[in-house]
Amino acid sequence: MEQGTGGCRTRERRLTGNPRLTSSTPPTARSPSSAACCASIRRLMQVERVWPSGAYWVGRGGMGALAFKSSGQGWTAGVGDQPSLLGTVDGGSSWRSTAVEIPPGALSALPEGTQVFITQLTLMPQRGIFAVVSDLTGDLIGLTSMDSGQTWRTLAPAPEPTRYADISFADDTHWWASRYGYLFKTSDGGQTWQRVGVKPLLGDWNYQPAHVIDSMHAWSQMISTAHSTDSALAMTSDGGVTWTSVNVPRPG
């Protein structure tokens, strides 16, 4: 079914199990005046109802990326008037809304009815969920759940100058956070951080946040400060103390 909204078409799709998803398509060349309308309602995907559990999620915001485990458990998050996740345990056949409980006053207080929360998530290597909730003022808070979103634990802020987005996971409790040549580690799931003494890095290169393989090994992309299109790869095998540039295999 398609409905016109000032030149912007909204298409309703019905999937197995009767979940209803709506998506918006941009205006055609025949309706240029509808661009402002479409900009206000465009969504990559908007969930309006969730079956067969009987739970409802009124879709007031967009959905983010999907993250799945091989067991069929998956999660997605997005934008809405409450911090929430959608979870599935059957490979996406059915979904259930789960609230992300944040401490009172953790984010800026805005007038009732105007608060918007942006929730982003990462699945940790074992069973944990790592979520970052932010609002339109730029305030944010990090949380983890080890029981599929039933309870949440607030994290300490990421150590300066790193950010939550710079965190990489060796397992659910051992994480690295790196930026601008600084490296920090936690062994208690983000409650406390310790700085690692990194030996001098190559000059004229920006080292991107590390991607952890295990407790001793990780890699980092290097981008030239002189030519931003030039890149290289650095690896560590001693827990991040020393970093060595390595050759990158060329395909073909």
PyRosetta script that sets phi, psi and omega in degrees:
from pyrosetta import init, pose_from_sequence

init()
pose = pose_from_sequence("MEQGTGGCRTRERRLTGNPRLTSSTPPTARSPSSAACCASIRRLMQVERVWPSGAYWVGRGGMGALAFKSSGQGWTAGVGDQPSLLGTVDGGSSWRSTAVEIPPGALSALPEGTQVFITQLTLMPQRGIFAVVSDLTGDLIGLTSMDSGQTWRTLAPAPEPTRYADISFADDTHWWASRYGYLFKTSDGGQTWQRVGVKPLLGDWNYQPAHVIDSMHAWSQMISTAHSTDSALAMTSDGGVTWTSVNVPRPG")
pose.set_psi(1, 137.1)
pose.set_omega(1, 177.6)
pose.set_phi(2, -123.4)
pose.set_psi(2, 140.7)
pose.set_omega(2, 177.6)
pose.set_phi(3, -126.1)
pose.set_psi(3, 139.4)
pose.set_omega(3, 176.8)
pose.set_phi(4, -86.7)
pose.set_psi(4, 137.3)
pose.set_omega(4, 177.4)
pose.set_phi(5, -132.6)
pose.set_psi(5, 80.5)
pose.set_omega(5, -179.1)
pose.set_phi(6, 62.5)
pose.set_psi(6, 33.1)
pose.set_omega(6, 180.0)
pose.set_phi(7, 98.5)
pose.set_psi(7, -11.9)
pose.set_omega(7, 178.3)
pose.set_phi(8, -99.8)
pose.set_psi(8, 127.2)
pose.set_omega(8, -175.2)
pose.set_phi(9, -94.1)
pose.set_psi(9, 131.5)
pose.set_omega(9, 174.8)
pose.set_phi(10, -109.9)
pose.set_psi(10, 122.7)
pose.set_omega(10, -175.5)
pose.set_phi(11, -107.6)
pose.set_psi(11, 128.9)
pose.set_omega(11, 177.8)
pose.set_phi(12, -99.3)
pose.set_psi(12, 131.8)
pose.set_omega(12, -179.9)
pose.set_phi(13, -122.8)
pose.set_psi(13, 137.7)
pose.set_omega(13, 177.0)
pose.set_phi(14, -110.8)
pose.set_psi(14, 129.8)
pose.set_omega(14, -178.5)
pose.set_phi(15, -112.2)
pose.set_psi(15, 174.5)
pose.set_omega(15, 178.5)
pose.set_phi(16, -57.8)
pose.set_psi(16, 132.6)
pose.set_omega(16, -177.8)
pose.set_phi(17, 88.6)
pose.set_psi(17, 1.5)
pose.set_omega(17, 175.8)
pose.set_phi(18, 68.1)
pose.set_psi(18, 23.9)
pose.set_omega(18, 169.5)
pose.set_phi(19, -69.6)
pose.set_psi(19, 146.5)
pose.set_omega(19, -178.5)
pose.set_phi(20, -114.5)
pose.set_psi(20, 122.6)
pose.set_omega(20, 178.9)
pose.set_phi(21, -116.0)
pose.set_psi(21, 139.3)
pose.set_omega(21, 175.8)
pose.set_phi(22, -123.4)
pose.set_psi(22, 141.1)
pose.set_omega(22, 176.2)
pose.set_phi(23, -136.0)
pose.set_psi(23, 154.0)
pose.set_omega(23, -177.8)
pose.set_phi(24, -111.9)
pose.set_psi(24, 141.9)
pose.set_omega(24, 176.1)
pose.set_phi(25, -108.2)
pose.set_psi(25, 147.8)
pose.set_omega(25, -177.6)
pose.set_phi(26, -66.3)
pose.set_psi(26, 161.6)
pose.set_omega(26, -179.3)
pose.set_phi(27, -66.2)
pose.set_psi(27, 152.1)
pose.set_omega(27, 176.4)
pose.set_phi(28, -84.5)
pose.set_psi(28, 173.1)
pose.set_omega(28, -180.0)
pose.set_phi(29, -63.7)
pose.set_psi(29, -19.5)
pose.set_omega(29, -179.1)
pose.set_phi(30, -82.9)
pose.set_psi(30, -6.0)
pose.set_omega(30, -178.9)
pose.set_phi(31, -134.9)
pose.set_psi(31, 57.5)
pose.set_omega(31, -176.8)
pose.set_phi(32, -62.9)
pose.set_psi(32, -25.9)
pose.set_omega(32, -177.7)
pose.set_phi(33, -70.9)
pose.set_psi(33, -10.8)
pose.set_omega(33, -177.7)
pose.set_phi(34, -90.2)
pose.set_psi(34, 4.4)
pose.set_omega(34, -176.1)
pose.set_phi(35, -59.4)
pose.set_psi(35, -41.4)
pose.set_omega(35, -178.9)
pose.set_phi(36, -64.7)
pose.set_psi(36, -39.4)
pose.set_omega(36, 178.2)
pose.set_phi(37, -62.2)
pose.set_psi(37, -47.3)
pose.set_omega(37, -176.9)
pose.set_phi(38, -66.1)
pose.set_psi(38, -33.9)
pose.set_omega(38, 179.5)
pose.set_phi(39, -62.7)
pose.set_psi(39, -30.9)
pose.set_omega(39, -176.5)
pose.set_phi(40, -82.4)
pose.set_psi(40, -21.6)
pose.set_omega(40, -176.4)
pose.set_phi(41, -118.3)
pose.set_psi(41, 0.6)
pose.set_omega(41, -176.9)
pose.set_phi(42, -64.1)
pose.set_psi(42, 132.5)
pose.set_omega(42, 176.8)
pose.set_phi(43, -137.3)
pose.set_psi(43, 140.3)
pose.set_omega(43, 171.6)
pose.set_phi(44, -64.6)
pose.set_psi(44, -45.1)
pose.set_omega(44, 176.9)
pose.set_phi(45, -161.5)
pose.set_psi(45, 134.4)
pose.set_omega(45, -177.8)
pose.set_phi(46, -129.1)
pose.set_psi(46, 119.9)
pose.set_omega(46, -179.1)
pose.set_phi(47, -89.0)
pose.set_psi(47, 125.5)
pose.set_omega(47, -179.8)
pose.set_phi(48, -101.8)
pose.set_psi(48, -38.1)
pose.set_omega(48, 179.9)
pose.set_phi(49, -145.5)
pose.set_psi(49, 152.2)
pose.set_omega(49, 179.8)
pose.set_phi(50, -122.2)
pose.set_psi(50, 120.4)
pose.set_omega(50, 175.0)
pose.set_phi(51, -117.8)
pose.set_psi(51, 162.7)
pose.set_omega(51, -0.2)
pose.set_phi(52, -93.8)
pose.set_psi(52, 10.5)
pose.set_omega(52, -174.0)
pose.set_phi(53, -67.1)
pose.set_psi(53, -21.4)
pose.set_omega(53, -177.4)
pose.set_phi(54, 91.9)
pose.set_psi(54, -11.4)
pose.set_omega(54, 177.0)
pose.set_phi(55, -75.9)
pose.set_psi(55, 150.7)
pose.set_omega(55, -178.9)
pose.set_phi(56, -122.2)
pose.set_psi(56, 139.1)
pose.set_omega(56, 169.9)
pose.set_phi(57, -123.9)
pose.set_psi(57, 109.5)
pose.set_omega(57, 178.5)
pose.set_phi(58, -75.8)
pose.set_psi(58, 120.3)
pose.set_omega(58, -171.0)
pose.set_phi(59, -79.0)
pose.set_psi(59, 89.7)
pose.set_omega(59, 178.7)
pose.set_phi(60, -99.9)
pose.set_psi(60, 3.8)
pose.set_omega(60, -179.3)
pose.set_phi(61, -155.3)
pose.set_psi(61, 174.4)
pose.set_omega(61, -177.4)
pose.set_phi(62, -83.9)
pose.set_psi(62, 162.6)
pose.set_omega(62, 176.7)
pose.set_phi(63, -97.6)
pose.set_psi(63, 150.7)
pose.set_omega(63, 177.1)
pose.set_phi(64, -94.7)
pose.set_psi(64, -161.5)
pose.set_omega(64, -178.3)
pose.set_phi(65, -69.7)
pose.set_psi(65, 151.7)
pose.set_omega(65, 177.1)
pose.set_phi(66, -89.3)
pose.set_psi(66, 141.7)
pose.set_omega(66, 176.4)
pose.set_phi(67, -130.9)
pose.set_psi(67, 124.3)
pose.set_omega(67, -175.8)
pose.set_phi(68, -125.0)
pose.set_psi(68, 150.3)
pose.set_omega(68, 168.0)
pose.set_phi(69, -103.2)
pose.set_psi(69, 162.2)
pose.set_omega(69, -177.5)
pose.set_phi(70, -63.8)
pose.set_psi(70, -20.9)
pose.set_omega(70, 179.5)
pose.set_phi(71, -72.0)
pose.set_psi(71, -10.1)
pose.set_omega(71, -175.4)
pose.set_phi(72, 99.2)
pose.set_psi(72, -5.6)
pose.set_omega(72, 175.6)
pose.set_phi(73, -76.7)
pose.set_psi(73, 133.9)
pose.set_omega(73, -179.4)
pose.set_phi(74, -147.6)
pose.set_psi(74, 162.0)
pose.set_omega(74, -177.1)
pose.set_phi(75, -143.9)
pose.set_psi(75, 154.2)
pose.set_omega(75, 169.1)
pose.set_phi(76, -148.4)
pose.set_psi(76, 156.6)
pose.set_omega(76, 179.6)
pose.set_phi(77, -138.5)
pose.set_psi(77, 177.6)
pose.set_omega(77, -178.8)
pose.set_phi(78, -176.6)
pose.set_psi(78, -140.6)
pose.set_omega(78, -174.1)
pose.set_phi(79, -116.5)
pose.set_psi(79, 135.9)
pose.set_omega(79, 178.4)
pose.set_phi(80, -170.9)
pose.set_psi(80, -178.7)
pose.set_omega(80, -178.5)
pose.set_phi(81, -84.8)
pose.set_psi(81, -1.0)
pose.set_omega(81, 172.7)
pose.set_phi(82, -139.9)
pose.set_psi(82, 145.0)
pose.set_omega(82, 174.8)
pose.set_phi(83, -68.3)
pose.set_psi(83, 119.0)
pose.set_omega(83, -174.5)
pose.set_phi(84, -147.3)
pose.set_psi(84, 158.5)
pose.set_omega(84, 171.1)
pose.set_phi(85, -125.2)
pose.set_psi(85, 155.9)
pose.set_omega(85, 166.9)
pose.set_phi(86, -109.1)
pose.set_psi(86, 130.6)
pose.set_omega(86, -179.2)
pose.set_phi(87, -124.3)
pose.set_psi(87, 149.9)
pose.set_omega(87, 176.1)
pose.set_phi(88, -135.3)
pose.set_psi(88, 146.7)
pose.set_omega(88, 175.7)
pose.set_phi(89, -118.5)
pose.set_psi(89, 4.8)
pose.set_omega(89, -177.0)
pose.set_phi(90, -128.2)
pose.set_psi(90, 35.8)
pose.set_omega(90, 175.2)
pose.set_phi(91, 72.4)
pose.set_psi(91, 17.2)
pose.set_omega(91, 176.8)
pose.set_phi(92, 102.0)
pose.set_psi(92, 1.5)
pose.set_omega(92, 178.3)
pose.set_phi(93, -67.2)
pose.set_psi(93, -34.6)
pose.set_omega(93, 176.6)
pose.set_phi(94, -140.9)
pose.set_psi(94, 153.6)
pose.set_omega(94, -175.5)
pose.set_phi(95, -134.0)
pose.set_psi(95, 150.0)
pose.set_omega(95, 178.4)
pose.set_phi(96, -134.3)
pose.set_psi(96, 137.4)
pose.set_omega(96, 178.6)
pose.set_phi(97, -79.6)
pose.set_psi(97, 136.2)
pose.set_omega(97, 178.0)
pose.set_phi(98, -129.1)
pose.set_psi(98, 126.2)
pose.set_omega(98, 179.6)
pose.set_phi(99, -75.4)
pose.set_psi(99, 142.4)
pose.set_omega(99, 171.6)
pose.set_phi(100, -99.5)
pose.set_psi(100, 106.6)
pose.set_omega(100, -174.0)
pose.set_phi(101, -80.8)
pose.set_psi(101, 117.3)
pose.set_omega(101, 177.3)
pose.set_phi(102, -109.7)
pose.set_psi(102, 148.4)
pose.set_omega(102, -178.5)
pose.set_phi(103, -62.3)
pose.set_psi(103, 144.3)
pose.set_omega(103, 176.6)
pose.set_phi(104, -56.4)
pose.set_psi(104, 134.5)
pose.set_omega(104, 178.0)
pose.set_phi(105, 78.8)
pose.set_psi(105, 5.1)
pose.set_omega(105, -178.5)
pose.set_phi(106, -68.5)
pose.set_psi(106, -30.7)
pose.set_omega(106, 178.4)
pose.set_phi(107, -118.2)
pose.set_psi(107, 165.1)
pose.set_omega(107, -175.9)
pose.set_phi(108, -60.1)
pose.set_psi(108, 139.7)
pose.set_omega(108, 177.9)
pose.set_phi(109, -83.1)
pose.set_psi(109, 123.7)
pose.set_omega(109, 176.9)
pose.set_phi(110, -118.2)
pose.set_psi(110, 160.0)
pose.set_omega(110, 179.8)
pose.set_phi(111, -54.0)
pose.set_psi(111, 144.2)
pose.set_omega(111, -178.8)
pose.set_phi(112, -57.1)
pose.set_psi(112, 135.2)
pose.set_omega(112, 179.9)
pose.set_phi(113, 91.6)
pose.set_psi(113, -7.5)
pose.set_omega(113, -179.8)
pose.set_phi(114, -112.9)
pose.set_psi(114, -3.4)
pose.set_omega(114, -177.3)
pose.set_phi(115, -74.7)
pose.set_psi(115, 132.2)
pose.set_omega(115, 176.9)
pose.set_phi(116, -129.1)
pose.set_psi(116, 131.5)
pose.set_omega(116, -178.9)
pose.set_phi(117, -114.2)
pose.set_psi(117, 136.1)
pose.set_omega(117, 174.2)
pose.set_phi(118, -109.3)
pose.set_psi(118, 117.8)
pose.set_omega(118, -178.7)
pose.set_phi(119, -111.6)
pose.set_psi(119, 127.7)
pose.set_omega(119, 176.0)
pose.set_phi(120, -121.6)
pose.set_psi(120, 147.1)
pose.set_omega(120, -176.7)
pose.set_phi(121, -137.6)
pose.set_psi(121, 155.1)
pose.set_omega(121, 172.5)
pose.set_phi(122, -136.6)
pose.set_psi(122, 134.5)
pose.set_omega(122, 173.9)
pose.set_phi(123, -84.5)
pose.set_psi(123, 126.5)
pose.set_omega(123, 178.3)
pose.set_phi(124, -78.2)
pose.set_psi(124, 166.6)
pose.set_omega(124, -170.6)
pose.set_phi(125, -60.1)
pose.set_psi(125, -28.7)
pose.set_omega(125, -176.4)
pose.set_phi(126, -104.3)
pose.set_psi(126, -96.3)
pose.set_omega(126, -177.2)
pose.set_phi(127, -122.0)
pose.set_psi(127, -0.7)
pose.set_omega(127, -174.0)
pose.set_phi(128, -81.6)
pose.set_psi(128, 154.5)
pose.set_omega(128, 172.3)
pose.set_phi(129, -117.3)
pose.set_psi(129, 128.7)
pose.set_omega(129, 177.5)
pose.set_phi(130, -108.3)
pose.set_psi(130, 120.1)
pose.set_omega(130, -177.0)
pose.set_phi(131, -124.0)
pose.set_psi(131, 142.6)
pose.set_omega(131, 172.9)
pose.set_phi(132, -122.2)
pose.set_psi(132, 122.4)
pose.set_omega(132, 179.7)
pose.set_phi(133, -111.2)
pose.set_psi(133, 129.8)
pose.set_omega(133, 178.1)
pose.set_phi(134, -132.3)
pose.set_psi(134, 165.8)
pose.set_omega(134, 176.7)
pose.set_phi(135, -124.6)
pose.set_psi(135, -176.7)
pose.set_omega(135, -174.5)
pose.set_phi(136, -73.0)
pose.set_psi(136, -10.5)
pose.set_omega(136, 176.6)
pose.set_phi(137, -84.6)
pose.set_psi(137, -10.4)
pose.set_omega(137, -177.3)
pose.set_phi(138, 97.3)
pose.set_psi(138, -8.0)
pose.set_omega(138, 175.0)
pose.set_phi(139, -66.1)
pose.set_psi(139, 147.0)
pose.set_omega(139, 177.5)
pose.set_phi(140, -149.4)
pose.set_psi(140, 161.7)
pose.set_omega(140, 179.9)
pose.set_phi(141, -145.5)
pose.set_psi(141, 142.2)
pose.set_omega(141, 178.0)
pose.set_phi(142, -104.5)
pose.set_psi(142, 143.0)
pose.set_omega(142, -179.6)
pose.set_phi(143, -143.2)
pose.set_psi(143, 157.4)
pose.set_omega(143, 173.5)
pose.set_phi(144, -131.7)
pose.set_psi(144, 152.1)
pose.set_omega(144, 174.5)
pose.set_phi(145, -133.6)
pose.set_psi(145, 135.2)
pose.set_omega(145, 177.9)
pose.set_phi(146, -110.8)
pose.set_psi(146, 7.3)
pose.set_omega(146, -177.8)
pose.set_phi(147, -132.7)
pose.set_psi(147, 44.8)
pose.set_omega(147, 175.9)
pose.set_phi(148, 60.1)
pose.set_psi(148, 34.4)
pose.set_omega(148, 174.0)
pose.set_phi(149, 88.0)
pose.set_psi(149, 4.9)
pose.set_omega(149, 179.6)
pose.set_phi(150, -71.8)
pose.set_psi(150, -38.6)
pose.set_omega(150, 176.3)
pose.set_phi(151, -133.0)
pose.set_psi(151, 153.8)
pose.set_omega(151, -176.0)
pose.set_phi(152, -130.6)
pose.set_psi(152, 144.5)
pose.set_omega(152, 178.8)
pose.set_phi(153, -118.5)
pose.set_psi(153, 127.6)
pose.set_omega(153, -179.2)
pose.set_phi(154, -76.1)
pose.set_psi(154, 140.5)
pose.set_omega(154, -179.2)
pose.set_phi(155, -97.7)
pose.set_psi(155, 156.9)
pose.set_omega(155, 168.3)
pose.set_phi(156, -69.1)
pose.set_psi(156, 154.0)
pose.set_omega(156, 175.8)
pose.set_phi(157, -58.3)
pose.set_psi(157, 149.5)
pose.set_omega(157, 175.0)
pose.set_phi(158, -62.7)
pose.set_psi(158, 138.1)
pose.set_omega(158, -176.5)
pose.set_phi(159, -66.2)
pose.set_psi(159, 134.8)
pose.set_omega(159, 178.3)
pose.set_phi(160, -62.5)
pose.set_psi(160, 141.3)
pose.set_omega(160, 4.3)
pose.set_phi(161, -94.4)
pose.set_psi(161, 18.6)
pose.set_omega(161, -178.4)
pose.set_phi(162, -80.6)
pose.set_psi(162, 169.4)
pose.set_omega(162, 177.7)
pose.set_phi(163, -130.1)
pose.set_psi(163, 168.6)
pose.set_omega(163, 177.9)
pose.set_phi(164, -57.2)
pose.set_psi(164, -33.5)
pose.set_omega(164, -178.6)
pose.set_phi(165, -67.6)
pose.set_psi(165, -14.7)
pose.set_omega(165, -178.8)
pose.set_phi(166, -89.5)
pose.set_psi(166, 0.2)
pose.set_omega(166, -175.5)
pose.set_phi(167, -81.1)
pose.set_psi(167, 136.7)
pose.set_omega(167, 173.8)
pose.set_phi(168, -128.6)
pose.set_psi(168, 146.9)
pose.set_omega(168, -168.5)
pose.set_phi(169, -110.1)
pose.set_psi(169, 124.1)
pose.set_omega(169, 168.1)
pose.set_phi(170, -79.4)
pose.set_psi(170, -41.5)
pose.set_omega(170, 171.1)
pose.set_phi(171, -154.2)
pose.set_psi(171, -164.7)
pose.set_omega(171, -173.6)
pose.set_phi(172, -72.8)
pose.set_psi(172, -15.0)
pose.set_omega(172, -179.2)
pose.set_phi(173, -119.1)
pose.set_psi(173, -21.1)
pose.set_omega(173, -178.8)
pose.set_phi(174, -104.4)
pose.set_psi(174, 112.4)
pose.set_omega(174, -176.1)
pose.set_phi(175, -126.3)
pose.set_psi(175, 157.2)
pose.set_omega(175, 171.3)
pose.set_phi(176, -118.7)
pose.set_psi(176, 147.4)
pose.set_omega(176, 171.3)
pose.set_phi(177, -134.6)
pose.set_psi(177, 124.1)
pose.set_omega(177, -175.3)
pose.set_phi(178, -140.4)
pose.set_psi(178, 145.1)
pose.set_omega(178, 176.3)
pose.set_phi(179, -169.8)
pose.set_psi(179, 140.8)
pose.set_omega(179, 175.4)
pose.set_phi(180, 55.2)
pose.set_psi(180, 31.9)
pose.set_omega(180, 179.8)
pose.set_phi(181, 85.9)
pose.set_psi(181, -3.3)
pose.set_omega(181, 175.7)
pose.set_phi(182, -92.6)
pose.set_psi(182, 141.9)
pose.set_omega(182, 178.5)
pose.set_phi(183, -135.2)
pose.set_psi(183, 131.8)
pose.set_omega(183, 177.4)
pose.set_phi(184, -128.6)
pose.set_psi(184, 151.4)
pose.set_omega(184, 178.0)
pose.set_phi(185, -132.2)
pose.set_psi(185, 149.7)
pose.set_omega(185, 172.4)
pose.set_phi(186, -127.7)
pose.set_psi(186, 143.1)
pose.set_omega(186, 176.2)
pose.set_phi(187, -117.7)
pose.set_psi(187, 8.5)
pose.set_omega(187, -180.0)
pose.set_phi(188, -128.5)
pose.set_psi(188, 34.6)
pose.set_omega(188, 174.8)
pose.set_phi(189, 66.9)
pose.set_psi(189, 36.6)
pose.set_omega(189, 173.1)
pose.set_phi(190, 87.6)
pose.set_psi(190, 10.6)
pose.set_omega(190, 177.3)
pose.set_phi(191, -81.0)
pose.set_psi(191, -38.8)
pose.set_omega(191, 177.0)
pose.set_phi(192, -135.9)
pose.set_psi(192, 153.7)
pose.set_omega(192, -178.2)
pose.set_phi(193, -129.7)
pose.set_psi(193, 145.7)
pose.set_omega(193, 175.3)
pose.set_phi(194, -124.9)
pose.set_psi(194, 135.8)
pose.set_omega(194, -179.9)
pose.set_phi(195, -80.4)
pose.set_psi(195, 140.5)
pose.set_omega(195, 177.1)
pose.set_phi(196, -101.2)
pose.set_psi(196, 132.3)
pose.set_omega(196, 177.7)
pose.set_phi(197, -76.2)
pose.set_psi(197, 101.4)
pose.set_omega(197, -178.2)
pose.set_phi(198, -88.1)
pose.set_psi(198, 130.6)
pose.set_omega(198, 176.6)
pose.set_phi(199, -67.3)
pose.set_psi(199, 155.9)
pose.set_omega(199, -175.6)
pose.set_phi(200, -50.3)
pose.set_psi(200, 136.1)
pose.set_omega(200, 179.7)
pose.set_phi(201, -95.1)
pose.set_psi(201, 166.4)
pose.set_omega(201, 177.7)
pose.set_phi(202, -62.3)
pose.set_psi(202, 136.9)
pose.set_omega(202, 176.3)
pose.set_phi(203, -74.0)
pose.set_psi(203, 164.2)
pose.set_omega(203, 177.9)
pose.set_phi(204, 66.5)
pose.set_psi(204, 18.0)
pose.set_omega(204, 177.0)
pose.set_phi(205, -134.0)
pose.set_psi(205, 138.7)
pose.set_omega(205, 171.1)
pose.set_phi(206, -97.6)
pose.set_psi(206, 124.3)
pose.set_omega(206, 179.6)
pose.set_phi(207, -92.7)
pose.set_psi(207, 121.2)
pose.set_omega(207, -178.7)
pose.set_phi(208, -78.4)
pose.set_psi(208, 162.8)
pose.set_omega(208, 179.6)
pose.set_phi(209, -50.9)
pose.set_psi(209, 137.6)
pose.set_omega(209, -175.2)
pose.set_phi(210, -69.9)
pose.set_psi(210, 149.4)
pose.set_omega(210, 171.9)
pose.set_phi(211, -111.4)
pose.set_psi(211, 112.8)
pose.set_omega(211, -171.5)
pose.set_phi(212, -80.9)
pose.set_psi(212, 135.8)
pose.set_omega(212, 173.7)
pose.set_phi(213, -97.9)
pose.set_psi(213, -49.9)
pose.set_omega(213, 174.9)
pose.set_phi(214, -154.7)
pose.set_psi(214, -167.0)
pose.set_omega(214, -173.1)
pose.set_phi(215, -64.1)
pose.set_psi(215, -21.2)
pose.set_omega(215, -177.3)
pose.set_phi(216, -113.1)
pose.set_psi(216, -20.5)
pose.set_omega(216, -171.2)
pose.set_phi(217, -117.6)
pose.set_psi(217, 139.9)
pose.set_omega(217, 176.6)
pose.set_phi(218, -160.5)
pose.set_psi(218, 165.1)
pose.set_omega(218, 175.3)
pose.set_phi(219, -133.1)
pose.set_psi(219, 157.6)
pose.set_omega(219, -178.9)
pose.set_phi(220, -143.2)
pose.set_psi(220, 136.6)
pose.set_omega(220, 174.2)
pose.set_phi(221, -77.3)
pose.set_psi(221, 138.2)
pose.set_omega(221, 177.1)
pose.set_phi(222, -109.7)
pose.set_psi(222, 132.7)
pose.set_omega(222, 178.2)
pose.set_phi(223, -121.3)
pose.set_psi(223, 129.8)
pose.set_omega(223, -177.2)
pose.set_phi(224, -65.8)
pose.set_psi(224, 135.5)
pose.set_omega(224, 175.7)
pose.set_phi(225, -77.1)
pose.set_psi(225, -19.7)
pose.set_omega(225, -180.0)
pose.set_phi(226, -87.8)
pose.set_psi(226, -36.7)
pose.set_omega(226, -179.3)
pose.set_phi(227, -135.1)
pose.set_psi(227, 104.6)
pose.set_omega(227, -173.2)
pose.set_phi(228, -65.4)
pose.set_psi(228, -15.0)
pose.set_omega(228, 178.4)
pose.set_phi(229, -86.0)
pose.set_psi(229, -9.0)
pose.set_omega(229, 178.8)
pose.set_phi(230, -89.9)
pose.set_psi(230, 132.5)
pose.set_omega(230, -180.0)
pose.set_phi(231, -139.8)
pose.set_psi(231, 162.6)
pose.set_omega(231, 179.2)
pose.set_phi(232, -150.6)
pose.set_psi(232, -178.6)
pose.set_omega(232, -177.2)
pose.set_phi(233, -129.2)
pose.set_psi(233, 134.2)
pose.set_omega(233, 175.4)
pose.set_phi(234, -118.7)
pose.set_psi(234, 146.8)
pose.set_omega(234, 179.0)
pose.set_phi(235, -133.6)
pose.set_psi(235, 154.5)
pose.set_omega(235, 174.6)
pose.set_phi(236, -127.1)
pose.set_psi(236, 144.2)
pose.set_omega(236, 175.9)
pose.set_phi(237, -127.2)
pose.set_psi(237, 11.9)
pose.set_omega(237, 179.0)
pose.set_phi(238, -126.6)
pose.set_psi(238, 33.5)
pose.set_omega(238, 176.3)
pose.set_phi(239, 77.8)
pose.set_psi(239, 18.7)
pose.set_omega(239, 175.1)
pose.set_phi(240, 97.2)
pose.set_psi(240, 3.4)
pose.set_omega(240, 179.5)
pose.set_phi(241, -72.9)
pose.set_psi(241, -45.1)
pose.set_omega(241, 177.7)
pose.set_phi(242, -120.7)
pose.set_psi(242, 145.9)
pose.set_omega(242, 179.7)
pose.set_phi(243, -127.3)
pose.set_psi(243, 131.5)
pose.set_omega(243, -176.9)
pose.set_phi(244, -123.3)
pose.set_psi(244, 132.7)
pose.set_omega(244, 177.0)
pose.set_phi(245, -72.6)
pose.set_psi(245, 141.4)
pose.set_omega(245, -177.5)
pose.set_phi(246, -129.6)
pose.set_psi(246, 159.2)
pose.set_omega(246, 177.7)
pose.set_phi(247, -76.3)
pose.set_psi(247, 138.8)
pose.set_omega(247, 178.8)
pose.set_phi(248, -98.1)
pose.set_psi(248, 125.0)
pose.set_omega(248, 179.0)
pose.set_phi(249, -59.4)
pose.set_psi(249, 140.2)
pose.set_omega(249, 176.5)
pose.set_phi(250, -98.7)
pose.set_psi(250, 131.6)
pose.set_omega(250, -179.7)
pose.set_phi(251, -66.5)
pose.set_psi(251, 149.9)
pose.set_omega(251, 174.7)
pose.set_phi(252, 89.4)
pose.dump_pdb("model.pdb")
